[in-house]
């Protein structure tokens, strides 16, 4: 595989990892739990269990986002390995 194709593929893999980390860490684990907690509080249906789970999701969202980003970064570096010259 040529060097340019490897470089482009590595960039695509990196951007996919970045997008997935922002979606999972930012939207799924941060914004949605906050919206759900506010909605449940407004409707008067908020339980302690729901509140604790959502707080844990919000606290761990950055860690999960970083983990997903790291996996994408490692995968892109694996594709674009400079030692693997033809």
N, C-alpha and C positions, 0 to 999 in steps of 0.2 A: 504494500500500500504506500502511496506517495506521501511525502511529508506534509504537503498542503491538505490532503484529504484527512490525514490524522489530526492536523491542527484544527480544521473545521469541525470534525467529529468531536474532538475534545471540548471545543467551545460550546457546541450544542449540548453535550452531556452536562457540562458545568452549569449552563443556563437552565436546563431542566431541573437539576438538583437545587439550584437557587429558587426557582419558581415553586417547586414542591415544598421546600422548607418554609417559604413565606406563607404558602397556602395552609399547610398543616400547623405550623407554629403560630402564625398570626391570626388566621381566620378560624380554623377548627378548634384550636386549643385556647385562644384568647378572646376573640371578638364574640363568637357564638355563645360561650359560657356566660360572658358578661351580659349579653342581650337576654339570654334565657333567665338569668338570675333577676334582672330588672323586671322582666315580664312577669315572672312568678311572684315577685314581691308586690308588683302593682295589682295583680289579680288576687293576692292574698293566699296563694297556694305554695309559697316557698317553704320547703322543709329543711331541717338541719342537715340531713344527708345530702340533699341537692346542693346546699351551700358549701359544704365541706368538699365535695367532689369538684365543684367548679373552682374553688380556691386552689385546690391541688393542681387542676388543669392549668390555671393561669400562672401559677408559680413555676411549673415544669415546662411551660410552652417554649421558653427561650432555649432550654436544654435540648428539647426534642428538635427544634428548628436547627440548632447548631449541629446536632448529630446527623440530621438529613443532609445538611449542607456539606458536612465533612465526607459523607459517603459519596456525594456527587463530585466533590473535589478529588477524592482519591480515585474514583472511576475515571475522571477526565485525565488525571496524571498517568493512570495505567494505560489509557489509549495512546496518549502522546508521550511515549517514553523515548527520550533522546538517545538512549543506548541502543535502541532497536533500529538501527539504520540499515538500509538495504544496499 
